[in-house]
Amino acid sequence: MAEDHFRQIEHRGRATAILSVVQEASQYERERITELMVGQNSEEIEALKEKPTEKNEEISRLNKAMKDLEDKNKKLKGQVLYHARAHLEMSG
């Protein structure tokens, strides 16, 4: 089997490319096709495994940013109350 069949598998829909080749493929060619598919699937699986980690890190950053904003909000509320009391004491 020619290398162009392997390129077909890599660049076209795997099922279509495989069906067009497997009927005439030798044992070696079938093993090569399997090897290519396993390699591609393994890469896809690894890429998908990284996504939850990336999302978890993003969620952690967002949670920290939200906590920081909540802390700043509490601090600002405290300052507003302090200044409001001071203003009331001065005017009253």
N, C-alpha and C positions, 0 to 999 in steps of 0.2 A: 504494500500500500504506500502511496506517495505521501510526502509530508504535507501536501496541500489538503489531504483529508483531515490531518490533525489540525491544521489551521482552520479548516471549516468548523471543527468542533469548538475551537477556542473562540471563534468570532461569530458564528451563527448560533441559532438555537441548538442546544446540545441534542435534544431528542431528534430533531430533523436530520442533523448531520450524522448522528450515530446510526439511525435507521437506514440512511443511504449507503452506509459503509459496512455495517456489521454483517450483512448477508453474504458479502464476498470476502470478509476479513479472515485472515489466518489466525491461528492461536496467538502468535506474537503480536499481531495487530490488535486483537481483542484485549490482550494484556496492556498494550500501550494506551489504548482508548480508556481502559479502566484506570490506569495510572494517571492519565491526564484529568479524568473526572474526579478522582479522589483528591488530587492536588488542588484543583479548582474549588471543590467543596470544602476542603480543609482550610483554604485561605478565606473563603466566605464565612466559615464557622468562626475562625479566629477574629475576623473583623466584627462579627456580631457579638462575640464575647466581650470585646472592648467597649461596645456601646453602653452597656449598663454601668460600667466603671466610670466612663466619661459623664454620663447623666448623673450618677451619684455624686461625683465631684462638683458638678454644676449645681446640684441641689444643695450641697453643703455650703458652697460659696453664697448662694442666694439666701439660705437660712442665716448665715453669719451677717450678711448685709442687712437683712430684716431685723435681726437682733440689735445691730448697731444703730439702726434708725429708731427702733423702739427706745433704746437707751437715750439717744439724743432727744427724742420727743419728751421723755420723762424729765430730763434735765431742763429743757425749755419750759415745760409746764411749771416746774418748780421755780424757775426764774421769773416767770410771769406772775405767779402767786406772790412771790417775795416782793416784786416791784408794786403789785397791786396793793398789798398790805402797807408797804411803806408809803405809798401815795395816799391811802386812806388815813393813816396815822398823821401825816403832815397836813391834810386838809381838815381833819376832824378834831 
